[in-house]
């Protein structure tokens, strides 16, 4: 194992990890991963190339026309990805964000600023209870892109009604929920115990 004169503390390790991921997860940077894949054949798709598959999904490579009139293909860009993205999965405005459908956990923040996951009383009573969540559109942050997210968004956009219907069902289920709570870990007689605390629905956010 290589040694270094620099010693990082836990805070620096975590902060550095987040910052490096942020600097390598911009959409433009992620799209560079396609540069060596355009002509790769997909055995699961009857030998269709990656470029042809992306084209079928509505995404074309950026092109430029040279002075001699020849058209040269470049790579994928945020703009070409956006053209293939379902408009219903984009926020409005000139700098609108692209979104994907996913499960967003319900959260509650107490007076000390501590954030908790939210549960129904039935799930809170279980050791491995499932927290409350909603299936909904979520903006993709500028520094959170991956190839998997790009492909997920394109796939969802092709079958938008299916995912939107699931989102509507999730909203209706949330509207019907009444009793909600959080789990706090407290100390009692020198031991850690789980405390189930009821909360107001109006204080829950996603």
Steps between C-alpha positions, in 0.01 A plus 500: 500500500636844408582734787464875510629777723152653503257364755130566446249509780152349462344837414753562222454150360121535483507858370769416241305198380187711450691776322682265261173323418343840439781598265471177297122468492405796282292395199767612252761286674274195526417519128870455415463136604307445175790616279648151459164325484323642192582204275480234772238240414238400753469122489168517684355726230575300186836669457363856508782745576494726803461801270204340318339403831534855635361635172196274539458650848493849348860607562729591211865599503580869459606587146693783340512594132849571370584765239515231232139411581580171668315423821715378785355313794616599845389355831186520709445830678260617773299657219466180299407308815236762581347457152447133575357569847122499535394865539259398778810393697667840479444802720392820330726790421807565289721313746244234581624180658452151368324266741452130565232312689623341821402420857567799726505425876286719725707705746446691823737752658483560876575820690870407521525461123526122510332337199302178543334253268121479545298184570145387551446365855475147359836520323666684789416208729713271283877479539542523122189702424463672163502879508236711327589611148336642190566401141542833328695709253829621640741750347844365414759720669780632278758288684298178533500365145592141410455293186237299691298817568517605134371161385235488773367841398485408132324172582246669728435766239410235243244349739400823673135407562596187693734689733270801534208276591715340769586849628131597518423180694784583738362852554155360581649254748687786669185709525328214687777468758420655837704359789872554450799470729879494525738273688740660746781312672508595868699380799319334788673333796825509308352328196389629161127468440277579204246774562205535263392864489183621327537799265270732307454421132533869417862489619601223260683583179643314199 
